[in-house]
Amino acid sequence: MTEMRLPQVGVISMSYQRPFTEIALFARMQAAGMAFCEILVPEPAELDPAIAGAAAKAAGLRLELAARVNLQRDLVSDDPTAHRAGVDYLRYCVDVAVACGARVVGGPLYGAPLVFAARPPTPIDEERRQARVLRVIAGLQEAGEYAAAKGILLAVEPLNRFETDFCNTARQAVDLVQRVGSPGVGVMLDTFHMNMEEDDLPQAIRETGSHLVHFQANENHRGFLGTGHLDWPSICRALAELNYQGAITLEPFRRTDHRLSVPLAQWRPPAHDEDADLAASGDLLRGALRAAYARGARA
């Protein structure tokens, strides 16, 4: 029998505040059972990463990072200035990770934002498609080399078709990181996006294999775990089959307002204290993980 070790469960800072500036919130996250906080990479004027890292440690947490790309810093872009800014931004993210003690910087690192950047999808001919891919590979190779030298992992996240037109599935993310071929670049999966784009969520996790370096556990509607239709035991069994030991982030966003014409895609702050709901989500996930990993340990 092998020793059973479970992934740590944490929460993204956006569940509390955006932009995130109140480091005193770390104590509430820890009290809700979280092992870490995934914060959006702060812009230079928002939050000192060294202070944030020290505050998280004092509260009994550690930090991970979520990158924020835009059309001005976009590896896909055929504008050399925007492409270069995309590479430089990832290098900046690595420096922030070092300063705050994070190990992983995850997100749609390739760029190509759609709806939230007010950019509608357009047809892409084959020559342009290949050029886009080559630009992203070159950018991630440079940024990945910088990250690996600093002991940081860049985690490429596929997003649903309404948020990017570059990488939508786990298979595509694996293809990309294999082409990049850097020890500093892996894959991050988010079950919210997977629910829209994957034929089989557990199988997509299995096929990602050793490339999986970060994971986000989200309901199909981004509510608290157990309030949607995702099959958490099956998802956790797939993670256990990989013996995944990376972090798992919860990202419960607001969706309790059912009035007509309320934009669910727009971030809103919590209307009340949701710490008990967050704690219950963590308990549900850890229970499913414990059962899945225990079965693997007995095998």
VMD Tcl script that draws the C-alpha trace (Angstrom):
set ca {
  {0.00 0.00 0.00}
  {1.35 3.44 -0.91}
  {1.03 6.49 1.32}
  {-2.00 8.63 0.48}
  {-1.31 12.29 -0.19}
  {-4.07 14.64 -1.31}
  {-3.86 17.83 -3.38}
  {-4.32 21.04 -1.43}
  {-7.54 22.99 -1.91}
  {-7.60 26.79 -2.08}
  {-9.72 29.68 -3.31}
  {-9.27 32.45 -5.86}
  {-9.12 35.99 -4.52}
  {-11.96 37.10 -6.85}
  {-14.40 35.21 -4.64}
  {-13.85 38.02 -2.15}
  {-12.61 41.10 -3.94}
  {-11.43 42.44 -7.30}
  {-8.90 43.96 -7.48}
  {-7.59 42.21 -4.40}
  {-6.06 44.64 -1.91}
  {-7.31 43.59 1.56}
  {-4.71 41.12 2.78}
  {-6.65 40.77 6.04}
  {-9.04 38.55 4.03}
  {-6.42 35.79 4.09}
  {-7.44 34.97 7.67}
  {-11.04 34.36 6.57}
  {-9.90 32.07 3.75}
  {-7.79 30.03 6.17}
  {-10.67 29.82 8.65}
  {-12.85 28.44 5.81}
  {-10.39 25.57 5.40}
  {-8.38 26.86 2.46}
  {-4.69 25.96 2.14}
  {-3.81 28.70 -0.33}
  {-5.16 31.72 -2.19}
  {-4.84 32.16 -5.94}
  {-4.60 35.89 -6.53}
  {-4.79 37.68 -9.84}
  {-1.31 38.89 -10.71}
  {-1.42 42.41 -9.27}
  {-0.70 45.33 -11.51}
  {2.24 47.37 -10.19}
  {0.03 49.90 -8.34}
  {-2.42 47.41 -6.82}
  {-0.60 45.24 -4.30}
  {3.00 44.67 -3.24}
  {3.63 40.95 -3.91}
  {6.21 40.58 -1.13}
  {3.81 42.07 1.41}
  {1.00 39.83 0.11}
  {3.19 36.74 0.36}
  {4.23 37.56 3.91}
  {0.63 38.26 4.94}
  {-0.58 35.00 3.44}
  {2.15 33.06 5.25}
  {1.27 34.76 8.53}
  {-2.35 33.66 8.03}
  {-1.31 30.06 7.37}
  {-1.75 30.22 3.59}
  {0.48 30.21 0.56}
  {-0.16 31.92 -2.77}
  {-0.59 30.93 -6.41}
  {-1.15 33.34 -9.30}
  {-3.64 33.86 -12.13}
  {-2.42 35.94 -15.07}
  {-4.45 38.69 -16.74}
  {-3.80 39.02 -20.46}
  {-5.35 41.57 -22.78}
  {-5.10 42.77 -26.37}
  {-2.11 44.95 -25.51}
  {-0.13 41.97 -24.16}
  {-1.05 39.10 -26.41}
  {1.26 36.33 -27.65}
  {-1.14 35.56 -30.51}
  {-1.07 39.09 -31.87}
  {0.55 39.85 -35.22}
  {1.39 43.29 -33.83}
  {5.06 42.97 -32.74}
  {4.53 45.46 -29.91}
  {1.58 43.55 -28.44}
  {3.37 40.21 -28.86}
  {6.50 41.52 -27.15}
  {4.38 42.98 -24.37}
  {2.83 39.51 -23.93}
  {6.24 37.93 -23.38}
  {7.34 40.73 -21.07}
  {4.11 40.39 -19.09}
  {4.74 36.68 -18.49}
  {8.25 37.51 -17.32}
  {6.71 40.07 -14.97}
  {4.31 37.39 -13.69}
  {7.28 35.15 -12.94}
  {8.97 37.95 -10.99}
  {5.75 38.51 -9.00}
  {5.58 34.76 -8.25}
  {9.13 34.79 -6.93}
  {8.39 37.85 -4.78}
  {5.22 36.44 -3.20}
  {6.35 32.82 -2.90}
  {3.97 31.35 -5.49}
  {4.96 28.34 -7.58}
  {2.44 28.48 -10.46}
  {1.20 31.25 -12.76}
  {-1.88 29.98 -14.61}
  {-4.35 31.31 -17.14}
  {-4.86 31.85 -20.86}
  {-1.20 32.83 -21.21}
  {-1.34 32.70 -25.00}
  {-3.75 35.65 -25.11}
  {-6.36 35.95 -27.89}
  {-9.17 37.22 -25.61}
  {-12.61 37.44 -27.22}
  {-15.85 38.55 -25.60}
  {-14.35 40.11 -22.48}
  {-11.97 42.09 -24.69}
  {-14.83 43.24 -26.95}
  {-13.29 41.34 -29.86}
  {-15.73 39.19 -31.86}
  {-14.43 35.92 -33.36}
  {-13.56 36.06 -37.05}
  {-12.61 33.39 -39.62}
  {-8.91 32.49 -39.67}
  {-7.31 31.12 -42.83}
  {-4.72 28.35 -42.64}
  {-1.68 30.54 -43.21}
  {-2.72 32.92 -40.45}
  {-3.61 30.04 -38.12}
  {-0.15 28.55 -38.45}
  {1.50 31.95 -37.93}
  {-0.51 32.47 -34.74}
  {0.57 29.10 -33.41}
  {4.22 29.77 -34.15}
  {4.08 33.14 -32.41}
  {2.59 31.62 -29.27}
  {5.11 28.78 -29.23}
  {8.01 31.23 -29.56}
  {6.61 33.47 -26.83}
  {6.00 30.60 -24.40}
  {9.43 29.16 -25.08}
  {11.07 32.45 -24.11}
  {8.86 32.98 -21.08}
  {9.12 29.30 -20.11}
  {12.90 29.45 -20.12}
  {12.76 32.48 -17.82}
  {10.22 30.76 -15.55}
  {12.16 27.50 -15.33}
  {15.33 29.37 -14.36}
  {13.39 30.94 -11.46}
  {11.73 27.69 -10.36}
  {8.25 28.82 -11.52}
  {5.70 26.94 -13.63}
  {3.59 28.65 -16.29}
  {0.26 26.82 -16.64}
  {-1.62 27.20 -19.94}
  {-5.39 27.17 -19.46}
  {-7.81 26.32 -22.28}
  {-10.91 28.52 -22.16}
  {-14.33 28.05 -23.71}
  {-15.02 29.19 -27.27}
  {-16.64 32.44 -26.13}
  {-13.51 33.62 -24.30}
  {-10.75 32.70 -26.74}
  {-10.33 31.41 -30.28}
  {-6.91 29.89 -29.74}
  {-7.02 27.07 -27.15}
  {-10.34 25.58 -26.04}
  {-9.68 21.96 -25.01}
  {-7.29 19.92 -22.92}
  {-6.09 18.18 -26.07}
  {-5.16 21.52 -27.62}
  {-3.40 22.64 -24.45}
  {-1.33 19.44 -24.38}
  {-0.49 19.90 -28.06}
  {0.69 23.43 -27.32}
  {2.89 22.62 -24.33}
  {4.40 19.65 -26.16}
  {5.36 21.94 -29.03}
  {6.79 24.47 -26.58}
  {8.84 21.71 -24.97}
  {9.81 23.69 -21.86}
  {10.05 22.36 -18.29}
  {8.65 25.74 -17.25}
  {5.33 25.33 -19.12}
  {2.49 22.93 -18.28}
  {-1.31 22.69 -18.48}
  {-3.99 24.04 -16.20}
  {-7.56 22.71 -16.46}
  {-10.77 24.39 -15.29}
  {-13.91 22.26 -15.05}
  {-16.17 25.24 -15.85}
  {-14.64 25.53 -19.32}
  {-14.23 21.76 -19.68}
  {-17.96 21.30 -19.09}
  {-18.58 23.23 -22.32}
  {-15.81 21.91 -24.52}
  {-14.83 18.35 -23.51}
  {-16.60 15.16 -24.58}
  {-15.63 13.46 -21.31}
  {-14.16 15.46 -18.41}
  {-12.45 12.60 -16.54}
  {-10.96 11.24 -19.77}
  {-9.64 14.69 -20.71}
  {-7.94 14.86 -17.31}
  {-6.38 11.43 -17.82}
  {-5.14 12.34 -21.29}
  {-3.53 15.52 -19.98}
  {-1.40 13.25 -17.82}
  {1.89 14.56 -16.46}
  {1.40 17.88 -18.24}
  {-1.25 18.83 -15.65}
  {0.35 21.26 -13.17}
  {-2.67 23.20 -11.88}
  {-6.41 22.54 -11.57}
  {-9.51 24.64 -10.95}
  {-12.59 22.86 -9.61}
  {-15.69 24.81 -10.62}
  {-19.33 23.94 -11.04}
  {-20.92 24.16 -14.47}
  {-22.50 27.50 -13.46}
  {-19.59 28.70 -11.29}
  {-21.64 28.30 -8.13}
  {-20.46 26.51 -5.01}
  {-19.54 22.85 -5.45}
  {-22.48 20.52 -5.16}
  {-25.00 23.07 -6.45}
  {-24.49 22.14 -10.12}
  {-24.39 18.95 -12.16}
  {-20.67 18.06 -12.33}
  {-19.71 14.55 -11.22}
  {-17.04 15.27 -8.61}
  {-16.33 11.63 -7.64}
  {-15.50 10.79 -11.27}
  {-13.38 13.92 -11.69}
  {-11.47 13.16 -8.51}
  {-10.92 9.54 -9.54}
  {-9.30 10.81 -12.75}
  {-7.01 13.08 -10.72}
  {-6.19 10.17 -8.43}
  {-5.27 7.96 -11.39}
  {-2.66 10.58 -12.29}
  {-1.69 10.88 -8.62}
  {-2.06 14.59 -9.18}
  {-0.39 16.47 -6.34}
  {-0.73 20.05 -7.54}
  {-3.06 22.71 -6.20}
  {-6.84 22.75 -6.75}
  {-8.49 26.17 -6.77}
  {-12.16 26.88 -6.10}
  {-13.63 29.80 -8.07}
  {-17.22 30.29 -6.88}
  {-18.56 33.47 -8.46}
  {-21.92 35.10 -7.88}
  {-24.98 33.54 -9.59}
  {-27.74 33.72 -6.98}
  {-29.57 36.65 -8.58}
  {-32.15 35.13 -10.94}
  {-33.80 38.34 -12.14}
  {-34.05 38.87 -15.89}
  {-31.33 40.96 -17.57}
  {-28.68 40.46 -14.89}
  {-25.30 39.90 -16.65}
  {-23.92 36.69 -15.11}
  {-20.59 37.16 -16.90}
  {-19.97 40.41 -15.04}
  {-17.99 40.06 -11.82}
  {-19.84 41.25 -8.75}
  {-18.74 41.33 -5.11}
  {-20.46 38.96 -2.68}
  {-23.72 40.33 -1.30}
  {-23.24 38.53 2.03}
  {-20.66 36.47 3.93}
  {-20.20 33.26 1.92}
  {-17.45 31.69 4.03}
  {-19.70 28.84 5.21}
  {-20.58 27.98 1.61}
  {-16.89 28.05 0.67}
  {-16.05 25.79 3.58}
  {-18.78 23.35 2.50}
  {-17.41 23.33 -1.06}
  {-13.95 22.55 0.26}
  {-15.30 19.76 2.44}
  {-17.19 18.23 -0.50}
  {-14.12 18.28 -2.72}
  {-11.75 16.95 -0.07}
  {-14.19 14.14 0.68}
  {-14.33 13.11 -2.96}
  {-10.55 13.38 -3.24}
  {-10.04 11.31 -0.10}
  {-12.25 8.52 -1.39}
  {-10.65 8.54 -4.83}
  {-7.05 8.64 -3.63}
  {-7.71 6.02 -0.95}
  {-8.94 3.66 -3.65}
  {-5.77 4.31 -5.61}
  {-3.60 3.74 -2.54}
  {-5.27 0.36 -1.96}
  {-4.72 -0.74 -5.56}
}
mol new
graphics top color blue
foreach p $ca { graphics top sphere $p radius 0.5 }
foreach p [lrange $ca 0 end-1] q [lrange $ca 1 end] { graphics top cylinder $p $q radius 0.2 }
display resetview
